[in-house]
């Protein structure tokens, strides 16, 4: 019984570490995607204009990506 408890703790620790790493990667992806939109990177502007969206909408979606990133980090840290 004690061995099972120790194995469960080890497995939970590994799972928590894996989830934390994946969560940090997702946060970086959101941050990177939002940054390109917020600074008006050329490729982002071209893509949004190609689909008929205004640059204001591009900046809005960039801010939303940053907001999602901040929320992701807040949840991970609490």
DALIN-V125245 format. One record per pair of residues at least 24 apart in sequence whose ideal C-beta (glycine too) atoms are under 6 Angstrom apart, sorted by the first residue. I is the first residue (numbers start at 1). J is the second residue. Records with the same first field share a line. If there is no record, write none. Layout:
BEGIN
I: J, J
END
This chain:
BEGIN
23: 76
27: 69, 72, 73
30: 65, 68, 69
31: 69
33: 65
34: 62, 65, 66
37: 61, 62
38: 62
END
